[in-house]
Amino acid sequence: MNDRYERFNLVDDSFTLEMKDLKTNITTKLIVSKLDKNKNPLYRLNMNKNTSKNIVIYQKVNAATFYFLLNWISLHLND
């Protein structure tokens, strides 16, 4: 039995990688974006949730890094 699930989402100028530990019910989410944290609705949405069971990591990157990471992750998640 798998004890976790992983999910990848792409939304406008941001993408998220999410992993949830099914035993502890703790969700870790990495948000990578070209936008500042305070201007990103995806970040605000995730911070409004119950933070006792959620870990949110936010990283702002430039456009070149954003598309490099997006392509790399897309290739490796398809395996």
TAZI-V184045 format. One record per residue. N is the residue number from 0. SS is DSSP state (@ for helix, = for strand, . for the rest). PSI is psi in degrees with one decimal (none if undefined). NEAR is the number of other ideal C-beta (glycine too) atoms within 10 Angstrom. Layout:
N&SS&PSI&NEAR / N&SS&PSI&NEAR
//
This chain:
0&.&137.1&3 / 1&.&130.2&6 / 2&.&6.5&9 / 3&=&162.0&13 / 4&=&154.4&11 / 5&=&147.7&11 / 6&=&145.4&12 / 7&=&131.6&12 / 8&=&141.2&12 / 9&=&123.7&11 / 10&=&109.7&13 / 11&.&-113.3&11 / 12&.&23.1&14 / 13&=&154.6&19 / 14&=&156.2&19 / 15&=&143.9&20 / 16&=&125.5&17 / 17&=&135.2&17 / 18&=&133.8&14 / 19&=&127.7&18 / 20&=&115.2&13 / 21&.&-22.4&11 / 22&.&-44.1&8 / 23&.&-13.4&10 / 24&.&27.2&8 / 25&=&132.0&14 / 26&=&130.5&19 / 27&=&127.5&15 / 28&=&127.6&20 / 29&=&122.9&14 / 30&=&121.1&22 / 31&=&128.6&19 / 32&=&156.2&21 / 33&.&-7.0&15 / 34&.&155.1&16 / 35&.&151.3&10 / 36&@&-42.7&14 / 37&@&-13.4&7 / 38&@&0.5&11 / 39&.&113.8&20 / 40&@&-28.0&11 / 41&@&-40.7&21 / 42&@&-46.8&21 / 43&@&-40.1&11 / 44&@&-44.2&10 / 45&@&-29.4&18 / 46&@&-17.1&12 / 47&.&-10.5&8 / 48&.&170.6&12 / 49&.&109.8&7 / 50&@&-6.8&10 / 51&@&-23.2&6 / 52&@&9.2&12 / 53&=&136.5&15 / 54&=&120.2&11 / 55&=&124.1&17 / 56&=&127.3&11 / 57&=&132.1&19 / 58&=&120.6&12 / 59&=&133.6&17 / 60&.&163.9&13 / 61&.&171.5&9 / 62&@&-41.5&9 / 63&@&-44.7&8 / 64&@&-40.1&13 / 65&@&-51.0&18 / 66&@&-32.2&12 / 67&@&-50.1&12 / 68&@&-41.3&15 / 69&@&-46.8&14 / 70&@&-42.5&10 / 71&@&-46.4&10 / 72&@&-41.9&15 / 73&@&-40.6&12 / 74&@&-41.5&9 / 75&@&-25.1&8 / 76&@&-19.5&11 / 77&.&-14.9&6 / 78&.&none&4
//
